[in-house]
């Protein structure tokens, strides 16, 4: 946060575009508001007073206070101070409403609470279930890192999610727009990008001081529509994290819907079709289609109106039932029957080939820059070998014809006669310069 205060948002981690009514572009002001709120939140955490915050932002030469100082110059001190006070009040209320994470145990408790909210949130549709995979993959990374900040590249994330890189990128953009994710930087040649997982789901109502213009609509902190966790959704996210990278759950296989059915039954076995639709957040046609596949493989069986999970279904082994005479032996056989076997391996080889190509390109460009640096360009007045014949006459390298009026001196420079004085005054315009 010290870097944000002194240097500003160099990586555009807080930049978001916003079009208010009438098509007015407020991206710059929204960016300044988000940065000011972030600095105010950190200042409130370390014990600053409101007066100290206003003094630093208005009187200090810091990049984060540039917008406030511009506002003071254009509209006066009172307007700038009121703008900063709204940011301070909203940030202070946010800090007071959240529990500080002081130890690693506090973080894991907060992560468990976030996981439970994710599991009870209905993720309807293919894109939403892809976002669920994205969040679960990031929660696994955060659990090992012990922090909401984590580092991962799009290719590694796609392999964890069991999808293509384009699908992972589109999911990242949706989560960024929903304010469940924030990108801290773009990464380096050796490390992936740095991200921060937002542990609080967005709310439907915005606080009175949550926008730079107070209670007016269209401010920077007005979040998108939220998914309401009151529809009976209930899945096992840990099971999703263990199975989502397998070939059987690729897009043309069981997919995210089949994975949702399995994890919903693993969380609470013995559900009716209506209950399963709610817990897995799927439509009726999708439920019938996925239940038919899962019964064919022996992963679930039908007992009256209730569906039950086979004892070894989560290990990929089906059981013989009335609907399945030849159950599968493992997840690989399931992928073979579905026609998705080898998808993860092909994706991994494709990503590895892209990484190797990128490294070779970096080496090639570095060598090219190094050669250019150590081999300076010749002076325009110096004769190049391709323009000079053995007897010293100037020639056209394309046609081989002798060009009259030009010769080469002993120091290798061109000598022009009176008919070519224009090149004497400006040698850089010489037609012989390469």
C-alpha positions, -999 to 999 in steps of 0.1 A, spaced: 0 0 0 30 23 5 38 18 -31 3 26 -41 4 58 -21 38 70 -34 38 58 -70 1 53 -77 -16 24 -94 12 16 -119 -3 -18 -128 -39 -5 -132 -51 -30 -105 -79 -6 -95 -88 6 -130 -124 -2 -142 -144 14 -170 -178 28 -162 -203 45 -184 -229 65 -165 -262 77 -179 -258 97 -211 -227 77 -221 -203 98 -200 -170 80 -195 -160 82 -158 -132 57 -159 -105 82 -147 -126 95 -118 -136 59 -108 -100 48 -109 -90 77 -86 -119 69 -63 -109 32 -60 -73 41 -53 -83 67 -27 -106 42 -10 -78 16 -10 -53 40 6 -80 51 31 -87 15 41 -51 8 48 -46 41 67 -76 32 89 -62 -2 96 -28 12 109 -45 39 130 -44 71 111 -69 99 119 -91 115 93 -71 148 96 -38 130 90 -53 113 59 -66 146 45 -32 162 51 -12 135 34 -35 134 4 -38 171 -1 -4 185 11 19 156 3 36 151 -31 22 116 -34 8 102 -67 -24 87 -50 -35 122 -40 -31 138 -74 -69 136 -82 -77 152 -48 -52 180 -54 -67 186 -88 -101 188 -73 -89 213 -48 -73 234 -75 -105 235 -97 -133 235 -71 -117 246 -38 -105 230 -6 -140 223 8 -150 202 -22 -118 182 -21 -120 177 17 -156 165 14 -146 140 -14 -118 126 8 -140 125 39 -166 103 20 -138 80 10 -125 79 45 -159 72 61 -167 44 37 -133 28 41 -134 31 79 -169 14 80 -156 -14 58 -126 -20 80 -147 -20 111 -172 -45 96 -144 -70 87 -124 -91 110 -86 -85 107 -65 -114 96 -35 -114 120 -24 -151 118 -25 -179 94 -52 -196 114 -74 -165 109 -69 -167 72 -79 -204 70 -110 -197 91 -119 -169 67 -112 -192 37 -135 -219 52 -162 -194 56 -158 -182 20 -158 -218 8 -191 -225 26 -207 -194 10 -194 -205 -24 -209 -240 -20 -243 -226 -11 -244 -201 -40 -263 -213 -71 -241 -212 -101 -265 -216 -130 -254 -221 -166 -221 -232 -182 -203 -199 -177 -212 -197 -140 -200 -233 -134 -168 -224 -151 -164 -195 -127 -170 -219 -99 -142 -240 -111 -120 -209 -113 -128 -199 -77 -122 -234 -64 -88 -236 -82 -78 -203 -67 -89 -213 -32 -66 -243 -34 -37 -220 -43 -46 -195 -16 -48 -223 10 -12 -233 3 0 -197 1 -18 -187 33 -30 -155 19 -57 -141 -5 -28 -129 -27 -16 -156 -50 4 -161 -82 -8 -182 -111 -6 -180 -149 -36 -185 -172 -22 -217 -186 -16 -233 -151 -51 -221 -141 -66 -237 -172 -49 -270 -165 -62 -269 -129 -97 -261 -141 -98 -286 -169 -105 -261 -196 -88 -242 -224 -68 -211 -218 -94 -189 -236 -121 -202 -213 -100 -195 -182 -93 -160 -195 -130 -153 -201 -138 -166 -166 -111 -142 -151 -127 -113 -169 -162 -122 -155 -148 -125 -119 -130 -92 -123 -162 -76 -134 -181 -92 -105 -154 -79 -81 -146 -114 -68 -111 -111 -82 -85 -84 -86 -53 -85 -107 -24 -70 -89 2 -71 -117 8 -87 -151 36 -111 -139 72 -114 -151 90 -135 -177 94 -163 -151 63 -159 -128 26 -157 -135 4 -128 -127 -4 -118 -91 -40 -119 -81 -61 -112 -50 -92 -132 -43 -120 -111 -29 -135 -131 0 -167 -111 3 -195 -117 -21 -209 -85 -35 -241 -71 -20 -272 -59 -38 -274 -26 -19 -247 0 -19 -238 20 12 -247 57 14 -210 67 10 -200 38 -13 -197 60 -44 -176 91 -51 -209 112 -55 -225 99 -23 -259 82 -28 -261 89 -65 -265 60 -89 -238 48 -112 -208 53 -89 -176 32 -90 -185 9 -62 -220 -1 -75 -215 -38 -80 -231 -62 -105 -261 -84 -99 -256 -109 -72 -264 -146 -69 -287 -151 -39 -278 -181 -17 -313 -190 -8 -323 -216 -35 -310 -247 -18 -277 -250 -36 -253 -273 -18 -222 -290 -34 -189 -303 -21 -162 -279 -34 -133 -301 -23 -146 -329 -44 -150 -305 -73 -113 -295 -69 -102 -331 -69 -121 -341 -100 -125 -311 -123 -92 -316 -141 -100 -351 -153 -108 -359 -189 -142 -373 -179 -154 -339 -169 -142 -321 -200 -166 -299 -220 -179 -327 -243 -179 -353 -215 -198 -351 -183 -189 -314 -180 -195 -291 -151 -231 -302 -148 -222 -338 -143 -196 -328 -118 -222 -307 -100 -246 -337 -97 -219 -359 -83 -207 -334 -58 -242 -325 -47 -249 -362 -40 -216 -366 -22 -226 -337 0 -261 -351 7 -269 -385 -6 -305 -396 -14 -321 -366 -32 -351 -364 -54 -350 -348 -89 -364 -315 -76 -339 -314 -47 -310 -324 -70 -319 -296 -95 -317 -271 -67 -286 -284 -50 -267 -288 -83 -281 -256 -99 -291 -272 -131 -322 -272 -153 -346 -302 -157 -334 -312 -192 -298 -311 -180 -306 -331 -149 -323 -359 -169 -294 -359 -194 -266 -361 -167 -285 -386 -146 -289 -409 -176 -251 -408 -182 -242 -413 -146 -266 -443 -143 -252 -458 -174 -217 -457 -159 -228 -471 -126 -220 -440 -106 -255 -435 -92 -286 -457 -88 -323 -449 -86 -343 -460 -56 -379 -449 -59 -379 -411 -62 -344 -407 -47 -310 -409 -64 -281 -424 -44 -244 -423 -51 -225 -455 -55 -200 -463 -28 -169 -460 -51 -183 -434 -75 -159 -406 -64 -129 -430 -71 -143 -435 -107 -155 -470 -101 -191 -478 -110 -214 -504 -95 -236 -529 -112 -272 -518 -110 -305 -524 -129 -295 -495 -152 -259 -505 -156 -247 -540 -165 -212 -530 -174 -199 -504 -149 -167 -485 -156 -135 -494 -137 -119 -459 -134 -122 -424 -147 -100 -432 -177 -126 -457 -189 -153 -431 -184 -134 -407 -206 -129 -434 -233 -166 -440 -234 -174 -403 -236 -147 -397 -263 -127 -372 -242 -97 -394 -233 -64 -375 -237 -79 -340 -235 -58 -329 -205 -26 -344 -219 -31 -327 -253 -38 -294 -235 -7 -298 -213 15 -305 -244 0 -276 -262 7 -252 -233 42 -266 -229 49 -260 -266 37 -224 -262 60 -219 -232 90 -233 -252 82 -211 -282 78 -180 -259 112 -187 -243 129 -191 -277 113 -159 -288 127 -141 -258 162 -154 -264 159 -144 -301 148 -109 -293 175 -105 -266 202 -116 -291 188 -92 -317 188 -63 -293 223 -72 -281 236 -74 -317 220 -40 -325 234 -25 -294 270 -36 -301 268 -29 -339 258 8 -343 243 20 -375 269 34 -400 270 71 -408 249 81 -438 279 97 -456 300 64 -453 299 43 -485 285 8 -480 303 -21 -498 273 -31 -519 273 4 -535 310 5 -545 327 -14 -573 363 -27 -571 376 3 -591 358 28 -567 329 37 -589 294 40 -574 269 15 -587 232 7 -583 231 -26 -563 198 -36 -581 208 -30 -617 246 -29 -615 247 3 -635 274 29 -627 261 62 -612 280 92 -624 290 121 -602 299 100 -571 332 86 -559 347 74 -527 375 91 -508 404 75 -490 385 75 -456 355 57 -472 331 86 -475 312 97 -505 324 126 -527 297 144 -546 302 168 -575 284 201 -578 253 185 -593 246 167 -560 251 195 -535 217 188 -520 231 156 -505 261 175 -491 238 197 -470 217 167 -458 237 134 -461 209 115 -444 188 120 -476 213 101 -496 197 73 -517 227 51 -509 219 49 -472 207 16 -459 
